[in-house]
Amino acid sequence: MYVNNYFLLLPVLLPIIAGVLLVFLKFKKRESMLTYVFIVLAIDLASVIWIACQPESSLELSLFMIAKGLHVYFHVDMLSKIFALLVAFVWLMAAMAAFEYMGHEKNEEYFFCFYMIVGGVLSALCFSGNLFTMYVFYELMTLTSMPMVMHSLSHEAIMAGLKYLFYSVAGAFMVLFGFFYFAAEGNGLYFTPGGVLDTTNPSGVMLLAVFLMILGFGTKAGMFPMHGWLPTAHPVAPAPASAVLSGIITKAGVLGIIRSVYYIAGPEMIRGTWVQYLWIALTILTVFMGSMLAYKENVLKKRLAYSTVSQVSYVLFGLSVLHPVAFVGAIMHVIFHSLVKNTLFISAGAIIYKTGRTKVNELPGIGKEMPVTMWCFTLVSLTLVGIPPTSAFVSKWYLATGALASEIPVASWLGPVVLLISALLTAGYLLTISIKGFLPGADYDYSKLVNKEPTWLMLLPMIVMTALAVILGIWPGGLMNLITDIASAVL
């Protein structure tokens, strides 16, 4: 029996309606528009926090039935709460940075219009209680986030937006194959820990359907060979859009994979099959490839985009070994990477906005001009490398420990080795920026030194997320317990 808890629609409809209204309200003062956006996103975060505090048994909402088996249905479990809280919090932080950054961009009301709409769509995606509902809002997320990539309407931005769309549509078609096949099985598509399908002797077509869903959702997560949109879209999108694309929207693909493998197909269906082994191989390849490409890249935002390709596949690797310890590490890395990568992109945006420099070789001495920005950049870089006691050390430890405990031939040791190599490369492509930024050498002209820090609107989100990225590594216990409970339910 479904409980009509329409308050679940608040974090979905509020930002969507507010985003649409923004275009028509025509604020006379920019400050009034920014206040409007801030209030909407603050209420959105407060509503998600309130929902997260409610018992899961009461958090379900049946909206309507489109056709037999196609039911728009929300159900909030612990996984939903974690992802929804992450989305709402980061969305508010990145918006605050955008308040300053977008001041030099044209048509910023349209940016914030789509920004709020995407936030509402992501909340709906997190709250989805079955595969049909998730698929609908997953597609809406692609369509509503594309204008943020194309915001400048330059030739490069339009081409990047179209590439983002084409990759996303290709991934969605692969997911659609799995959706149709699972729907035909007649077992229902409601998310259930451990899966709803019969895992005994799965047919070749069923295994293919699961793999296509992994690859399809993996497109948004930047998994090889469907990663190509990331390094193209990020350099041309406004920095706040790049931040949420990298830190949040890629995680929508991760959530899709978790729901498909752990809540629909069931992990036992693919354990020991070619699907699991090929999935592991693709994640290991993506981790190494992304790190190498980031290490060689000179354009700052493109370097960070390749870093995302690598780091999100850390998460996918943890999910692919089908071990509870690695699962815990994967979900923790979702959170930690989101905080880190949003901080890195906002830092990059501050550098570009205040100095006009877009390439790494232009950044020696930047730490002297923007010390707070670069200290935030440095601390989250140390986190991403996995230096204790920062948060990503904890998630990477669990990923490596879980992989070793899985005893999968080759992958159980190769995975941790590649993670270690990737960590060294991460230090190479991030910490070298900080070193040269703070220690530019004798050739640097100190006589022309000018403070170019952005205002508190950009600094505050960076400082808050940097602090969380470190603090959650020192005291990860509460979060770890919640995720452990999820892992024990699905594995």
C-alpha positions as CSV (number, residue, x, y, z in Angstrom):
1,M,0.0,0.0,0.0
2,Y,1.4,3.4,-1.0
3,V,1.4,6.4,1.2
4,N,0.7,9.7,-0.6
5,N,3.5,11.7,0.8
6,Y,3.4,14.7,-1.5
7,F,6.1,16.5,0.4
8,L,8.5,14.4,-1.5
9,L,7.7,16.6,-4.5
10,L,8.9,19.7,-2.8
11,P,12.7,19.4,-3.6
12,V,11.6,18.3,-7.1
13,L,9.0,20.8,-8.1
14,L,10.3,23.9,-6.2
15,P,13.6,24.4,-8.1
16,I,11.9,23.3,-11.4
17,I,9.1,25.8,-11.1
18,A,11.4,28.5,-9.7
19,G,13.8,28.0,-12.6
20,V,11.0,28.4,-15.2
21,L,9.6,31.5,-13.4
22,L,13.1,33.1,-13.3
23,V,12.9,33.8,-17.1
24,F,9.6,35.6,-16.7
25,L,10.1,37.5,-13.5
26,K,12.6,40.0,-15.1
27,F,14.3,41.2,-11.9
28,K,15.4,44.8,-12.2
29,K,18.5,44.3,-10.0
30,R,20.9,41.4,-10.3
31,E,21.1,41.2,-6.5
32,S,17.4,40.5,-6.4
33,M,17.7,37.6,-8.9
34,L,20.7,36.1,-6.9
35,T,18.8,36.4,-3.7
36,Y,15.8,34.6,-5.3
37,V,18.1,31.8,-6.5
38,F,19.8,31.4,-3.1
39,I,16.5,31.3,-1.2
40,V,15.1,28.6,-3.5
41,L,18.2,26.4,-3.3
42,A,18.4,26.9,0.5
43,I,14.8,25.8,0.9
44,D,15.5,22.9,-1.4
45,L,18.5,21.8,0.8
46,A,16.4,22.2,4.0
47,S,13.6,20.1,2.5
48,V,16.0,17.3,1.5
49,I,17.5,17.4,5.0
50,W,14.0,17.1,6.5
51,I,13.2,14.2,4.2
52,A,16.4,12.5,5.1
53,C,15.5,12.6,8.8
54,Q,12.2,10.7,8.2
55,P,11.9,6.9,8.5
56,E,12.2,5.2,5.2
57,S,9.0,3.3,5.6
58,S,7.0,6.5,5.2
59,L,8.9,7.9,2.2
60,E,7.1,6.6,-0.8
61,L,4.8,8.2,-3.3
62,S,2.8,6.7,-6.1
63,L,2.1,9.4,-8.7
64,F,0.4,7.7,-11.7
65,M,0.4,4.7,-13.9
66,I,1.2,5.5,-17.6
67,A,0.7,1.9,-18.7
68,K,1.0,-1.6,-17.2
69,G,4.4,-1.8,-15.8
70,L,5.2,1.9,-16.3
71,H,4.6,3.4,-12.9
72,V,5.9,6.8,-11.8
73,Y,6.9,6.0,-8.3
74,F,9.2,7.6,-5.7
75,H,10.6,5.6,-2.8
76,V,13.4,7.1,-0.6
77,D,15.8,4.6,0.9
78,M,19.2,5.3,2.6
79,L,21.0,5.3,-0.8
80,S,18.5,7.9,-2.0
81,K,19.1,10.1,1.0
82,I,22.9,10.1,0.6
83,F,22.7,11.0,-3.1
84,A,19.9,13.6,-2.6
85,L,21.8,15.3,0.3
86,L,25.0,15.4,-1.8
87,V,23.1,16.9,-4.7
88,A,21.3,19.6,-2.7
89,F,24.3,20.6,-0.7
90,V,26.7,20.9,-3.7
91,W,24.1,22.6,-5.8
92,L,23.9,25.4,-3.3
93,M,27.6,25.7,-2.9
94,A,28.3,25.8,-6.6
95,A,25.5,28.3,-7.1
96,M,27.1,30.7,-4.6
97,A,30.3,30.5,-6.6
98,A,28.3,31.1,-9.8
99,F,26.8,34.3,-8.3
100,E,30.2,35.9,-8.7
101,Y,31.6,34.0,-11.7
102,M,28.5,34.5,-13.9
103,G,28.6,38.2,-13.4
104,H,30.9,38.5,-16.5
105,E,28.8,36.1,-18.6
106,K,25.8,37.1,-20.8
107,N,22.3,35.8,-20.2
108,E,23.0,34.6,-16.7
109,E,19.3,34.3,-15.9
110,Y,19.0,31.5,-18.5
111,F,22.0,29.8,-16.8
112,F,20.4,29.9,-13.4
113,C,17.0,28.9,-14.9
114,F,18.5,25.6,-16.2
115,Y,20.7,25.3,-13.2
116,M,17.7,25.1,-10.8
117,I,15.7,22.9,-13.2
118,V,18.5,20.3,-13.3
119,G,18.7,20.4,-9.5
120,G,15.0,19.5,-9.2
121,V,15.4,16.7,-11.9
122,L,18.4,15.3,-10.0
123,S,16.3,15.1,-6.8
124,A,13.6,13.2,-8.7
125,L,16.3,10.8,-10.0
126,C,17.6,10.2,-6.5
127,F,14.1,9.6,-5.2
128,S,13.1,7.2,-8.0
129,G,11.7,3.9,-6.7
130,N,11.7,2.0,-9.9
131,L,13.7,1.7,-13.2
132,F,11.1,3.5,-15.3
133,T,10.9,6.6,-13.1
134,M,14.7,6.7,-13.0
135,Y,15.0,6.4,-16.7
136,V,12.5,9.2,-17.4
137,F,14.4,11.7,-15.1
138,Y,17.8,10.5,-16.3
139,E,16.8,11.5,-19.8
140,L,15.4,14.8,-18.5
141,M,18.7,15.5,-16.7
142,T,20.6,15.2,-20.0
143,L,18.2,17.5,-21.9
144,T,18.1,20.2,-19.2
145,S,21.8,20.1,-18.4
146,M,22.9,20.5,-22.1
147,P,22.1,24.2,-22.2
148,M,24.5,24.8,-19.3
149,V,27.3,23.3,-21.5
150,M,26.3,25.5,-24.5
151,H,25.7,28.6,-22.4
152,S,28.2,30.9,-24.2
153,L,26.7,29.8,-27.6
154,S,30.2,29.9,-29.2
155,H,30.9,27.4,-31.9
156,E,33.0,25.3,-29.5
157,A,30.3,25.4,-26.9
158,I,27.6,24.3,-29.3
159,M,29.7,21.5,-30.7
160,A,30.6,20.4,-27.1
161,G,26.9,20.5,-26.1
162,L,25.9,18.3,-29.1
163,K,28.7,15.9,-28.4
164,Y,27.4,15.7,-24.8
165,L,23.9,15.0,-26.1
166,F,25.0,12.4,-28.7
167,Y,27.0,10.4,-26.1
168,S,24.2,10.7,-23.6
169,V,21.6,9.5,-26.1
170,A,23.8,6.6,-27.2
171,G,24.2,5.6,-23.5
172,A,20.4,6.0,-22.9
173,F,19.6,3.7,-25.8
174,M,21.8,1.0,-24.3
175,V,20.0,1.4,-21.0
176,L,16.7,1.3,-22.8
177,F,17.5,-2.2,-24.2
178,G,18.0,-3.5,-20.7
179,F,14.9,-1.7,-19.5
180,F,12.7,-3.4,-22.2
181,Y,14.2,-6.8,-21.6
182,F,13.8,-6.6,-17.8
183,A,10.2,-5.4,-18.2
184,A,9.5,-8.3,-20.5
185,E,10.6,-10.7,-17.7
186,G,7.6,-9.7,-15.8
187,N,9.3,-9.6,-12.4
188,G,8.7,-5.8,-11.8
189,L,11.2,-3.0,-12.0
190,Y,10.9,-1.8,-8.4
191,F,14.3,-1.3,-6.7
192,T,14.8,-4.1,-4.2
193,P,18.1,-4.8,-2.4
194,G,19.7,-7.8,-4.0
195,G,17.7,-7.6,-7.2
196,V,14.3,-8.7,-8.5
197,L,15.3,-11.1,-11.3
198,D,15.9,-14.8,-11.2
199,T,19.7,-15.2,-10.9
200,T,19.8,-18.9,-11.6
201,N,21.3,-19.7,-15.0
202,P,20.8,-16.3,-16.6
203,S,20.6,-16.4,-20.4
204,G,23.2,-14.8,-22.7
205,V,20.7,-12.1,-23.6
206,M,20.0,-11.3,-20.0
207,L,23.7,-10.9,-19.3
208,L,24.0,-8.7,-22.4
209,A,21.2,-6.6,-21.2
210,V,22.9,-6.1,-17.8
211,F,26.2,-5.2,-19.5
212,L,24.5,-2.7,-21.8
213,M,22.9,-1.0,-18.8
214,I,26.3,-0.8,-17.1
215,L,27.9,0.7,-20.3
216,G,24.9,3.0,-20.9
217,F,24.9,4.5,-17.4
218,G,28.7,4.4,-17.5
219,T,28.5,6.9,-20.3
220,K,27.4,9.6,-17.9
221,A,30.1,8.4,-15.4
222,G,32.8,8.8,-18.0
223,M,33.7,5.1,-18.3
224,F,35.8,4.0,-21.4
225,P,34.9,3.9,-24.2
226,M,32.0,6.3,-23.6
227,H,34.1,9.0,-21.9
228,G,34.8,11.4,-24.8
229,W,32.2,14.0,-23.9
230,L,33.9,14.9,-20.6
231,P,37.1,16.5,-21.8
232,T,35.2,18.3,-24.6
233,A,32.3,19.7,-22.5
234,H,34.2,20.9,-19.4
235,P,36.6,23.5,-21.0
236,V,33.9,25.4,-22.8
237,A,31.2,25.3,-20.0
238,P,31.1,28.0,-17.4
239,A,33.2,26.9,-14.3
240,P,30.1,26.3,-12.0
241,A,28.6,24.1,-14.7
242,S,31.8,22.2,-15.1
243,A,31.9,21.8,-11.3
244,V,28.4,20.1,-11.1
245,L,28.9,18.2,-14.3
246,S,32.0,16.6,-12.9
247,G,31.1,16.4,-9.2
248,I,27.4,15.5,-9.4
249,I,26.0,14.7,-12.9
250,T,28.7,12.0,-13.4
251,K,27.4,10.4,-10.2
252,A,23.9,10.1,-11.7
253,G,25.5,7.5,-14.0
254,V,27.0,5.8,-10.9
255,L,23.6,5.7,-9.2
256,G,22.0,4.2,-12.4
257,I,24.6,1.5,-12.3
258,I,24.1,0.8,-8.6
259,R,20.3,0.5,-9.1
260,S,20.6,-1.7,-12.2
261,V,23.2,-4.1,-10.8
262,Y,22.4,-4.2,-7.1
263,Y,18.7,-3.5,-7.1
264,I,17.3,-4.9,-10.4
265,A,19.6,-7.6,-11.8
266,G,21.2,-8.6,-8.5
267,P,24.9,-8.9,-8.0
268,E,24.8,-12.7,-8.0
269,M,23.6,-12.8,-11.6
270,I,26.8,-11.4,-12.9
271,R,29.3,-12.7,-10.3
272,G,32.0,-14.7,-12.1
273,T,30.5,-14.1,-15.5
274,W,32.1,-12.3,-18.5
275,V,30.0,-9.2,-17.6
276,Q,31.8,-8.8,-14.3
277,Y,35.3,-9.4,-15.7
278,L,34.8,-7.1,-18.7
279,W,33.3,-4.4,-16.4
280,I,36.4,-4.7,-14.1
281,A,38.7,-4.5,-17.1
282,L,37.0,-1.3,-18.4
283,T,37.2,0.4,-15.0
284,I,40.9,-0.4,-14.5
285,L,41.7,0.8,-18.1
286,T,39.7,4.0,-17.5
287,V,41.4,4.7,-14.2
288,F,44.9,4.4,-15.8
289,M,44.0,6.1,-19.1
290,G,42.3,9.1,-17.4
291,S,45.3,9.7,-15.1
292,M,47.8,9.5,-18.0
293,L,45.8,11.9,-20.1
294,A,45.4,14.3,-17.2
295,Y,49.1,14.2,-16.6
296,K,49.9,15.2,-20.2
297,E,47.2,17.9,-20.5
298,N,48.1,21.6,-20.3
299,V,44.6,23.2,-20.4
300,L,43.6,23.4,-16.7
301,K,39.9,22.6,-16.9
302,K,40.6,19.8,-19.5
303,R,43.2,18.3,-17.1
304,L,40.5,18.3,-14.3
305,A,38.0,16.7,-16.8
306,Y,40.4,13.8,-17.5
307,S,40.9,13.5,-13.7
308,T,37.2,13.0,-13.4
309,V,37.3,10.3,-16.0
310,S,39.9,8.5,-13.8
311,Q,38.4,9.2,-10.4
312,V,34.8,8.2,-11.1
313,S,36.1,4.9,-12.4
314,Y,37.6,4.3,-9.0
315,V,34.0,4.2,-7.9
316,L,33.0,1.9,-10.7
317,F,35.9,-0.4,-10.0
318,G,34.7,-0.7,-6.3
319,L,31.2,-1.6,-7.5
320,S,32.4,-4.1,-10.1
321,V,34.3,-6.4,-7.7
322,L,30.9,-7.1,-5.9
323,H,32.4,-7.1,-2.4
324,P,30.8,-5.3,0.5
325,V,34.1,-3.5,1.6
326,A,34.7,-2.3,-1.9
327,F,31.1,-1.2,-2.1
328,V,31.5,0.9,1.0
329,G,34.7,2.5,-0.5
330,A,32.9,3.2,-3.7
331,I,30.0,5.1,-2.1
332,M,32.3,7.0,0.1
333,H,34.4,8.0,-2.9
334,V,31.3,9.3,-4.6
335,I,30.9,11.8,-1.8
336,F,34.5,12.7,-1.3
337,H,35.2,13.1,-5.0
338,S,32.2,15.3,-5.4
339,L,33.4,17.7,-2.7
340,V,37.0,17.7,-4.1
341,K,36.2,18.1,-7.8
342,N,33.7,20.9,-7.2
343,T,36.3,22.7,-5.2
344,L,38.9,22.2,-7.9
345,F,36.6,23.4,-10.7
346,I,35.5,26.4,-8.7
347,S,39.2,27.2,-7.9
348,A,39.9,26.9,-11.7
349,G,37.0,29.2,-12.4
350,A,38.3,31.8,-9.9
351,I,41.7,31.7,-11.6
352,I,40.2,32.1,-15.1
353,Y,37.8,34.7,-14.0
354,K,40.3,36.9,-12.1
355,T,43.4,36.4,-14.3
356,G,42.3,35.0,-17.7
357,R,44.8,32.2,-17.5
358,T,43.5,28.9,-18.7
359,K,46.7,26.8,-19.1
360,V,48.8,25.1,-16.5
361,N,52.1,26.5,-17.8
362,E,50.7,30.0,-17.1
363,L,50.2,29.4,-13.4
364,P,53.6,29.8,-11.7
365,G,53.2,32.3,-9.0
366,I,49.4,32.0,-8.8
367,G,49.6,31.1,-5.2
368,K,51.2,34.4,-4.4
369,E,48.3,36.3,-6.1
370,M,45.4,34.0,-4.9
371,P,46.7,32.4,-1.7
372,V,43.3,31.3,-0.2
373,T,42.1,29.9,-3.6
374,M,45.3,27.9,-4.1
375,W,45.4,26.6,-0.5
376,C,41.9,25.2,-1.1
377,F,43.2,23.8,-4.4
378,T,46.2,22.2,-2.7
379,L,44.3,20.7,0.2
380,V,41.7,19.0,-2.0
381,S,44.5,17.9,-4.3
382,L,46.1,16.1,-1.4
383,T,42.8,14.6,-0.6
384,L,42.3,13.3,-4.2
385,V,45.8,11.8,-4.1
386,G,44.8,9.9,-1.0
387,I,47.1,11.4,1.6
388,P,46.0,10.5,5.2
389,P,44.1,11.7,7.1
390,T,42.0,13.3,4.3
391,S,38.8,11.6,3.2
392,A,39.8,10.0,-0.1
393,F,42.5,8.0,1.7
394,V,39.7,6.3,3.6
395,S,37.7,5.5,0.5
396,K,40.7,4.3,-1.5
397,W,41.8,2.1,1.4
398,Y,38.4,0.5,1.4
399,L,38.5,0.1,-2.4
400,A,41.9,-1.6,-2.3
401,T,41.0,-3.7,0.7
402,G,37.8,-4.9,-0.9
403,A,39.5,-5.7,-4.1
404,L,42.1,-7.8,-2.4
405,A,39.5,-9.6,-0.3
406,S,37.4,-10.4,-3.4
407,E,40.1,-12.9,-4.6
408,I,39.1,-12.3,-8.2
409,P,41.9,-13.7,-10.4
410,V,44.3,-11.0,-11.5
411,A,41.9,-8.1,-10.8
412,S,42.2,-8.5,-7.0
413,W,45.8,-7.4,-7.2
414,L,45.9,-5.5,-10.5
415,G,43.2,-3.1,-9.4
416,P,45.0,-1.9,-6.3
417,V,48.2,-1.6,-8.2
418,V,46.6,0.6,-10.8
419,L,44.9,2.7,-8.1
420,L,48.3,3.3,-6.6
421,I,49.9,4.2,-10.0
422,S,46.9,6.6,-10.6
423,A,47.4,8.2,-7.2
424,L,51.1,8.9,-8.1
425,L,49.9,10.4,-11.4
426,T,47.3,12.4,-9.6
427,A,50.0,14.0,-7.4
428,G,51.9,14.7,-10.6
429,Y,49.1,16.5,-12.4
430,L,47.7,18.4,-9.4
431,L,50.4,19.1,-6.8
432,T,52.9,20.4,-9.4
433,I,50.4,23.2,-10.0
434,S,50.5,24.0,-6.3
435,I,54.2,23.8,-6.0
436,K,54.9,26.1,-8.9
437,G,52.0,28.3,-7.8
438,F,53.6,28.9,-4.4
439,L,57.2,28.5,-5.4
440,P,57.5,30.2,-8.8
441,G,61.3,30.5,-8.7
442,A,63.8,33.3,-9.1
443,D,62.4,34.3,-12.5
444,Y,59.1,35.4,-11.0
445,D,58.6,39.2,-10.8
446,Y,57.5,39.9,-7.3
447,S,57.3,43.7,-8.0
448,K,54.2,43.2,-10.0
449,L,52.4,41.0,-7.4
450,V,48.7,42.0,-7.0
451,N,46.1,40.2,-4.9
452,K,43.5,38.8,-7.2
453,E,41.4,36.8,-4.8
454,P,37.7,36.5,-5.7
455,T,35.1,37.7,-3.2
456,W,33.7,35.6,-0.4
457,L,30.9,34.4,-2.7
458,M,33.5,32.1,-4.4
459,L,35.8,31.7,-1.4
460,L,33.2,30.5,1.0
461,P,32.0,27.4,-1.0
462,M,35.7,26.5,-1.6
463,I,36.6,26.7,2.1
464,V,33.5,24.8,3.3
465,M,33.9,21.9,0.8
466,T,37.7,21.8,1.5
467,A,37.0,21.6,5.2
468,L,34.5,18.8,4.7
469,A,36.9,16.9,2.4
470,V,39.4,16.8,5.2
471,I,37.1,16.5,8.2
472,L,35.2,13.5,6.8
473,G,38.6,11.7,6.5
474,I,39.3,12.3,10.2
475,W,35.8,11.3,11.4
476,P,34.3,9.0,8.8
477,G,32.6,6.7,11.3
478,G,29.0,7.8,11.1
479,L,29.0,7.9,7.3
480,M,30.7,4.6,7.1
481,N,28.1,2.9,9.3
482,L,25.3,4.1,7.1
483,I,27.0,2.9,3.9
484,T,27.9,-0.4,5.5
485,D,24.2,-1.0,6.2
486,I,23.4,-0.5,2.5
487,A,26.2,-2.9,1.5
488,S,25.0,-5.6,3.9
489,A,21.5,-5.3,2.4
490,V,22.6,-5.7,-1.3
491,L,25.5,-8.1,-0.9
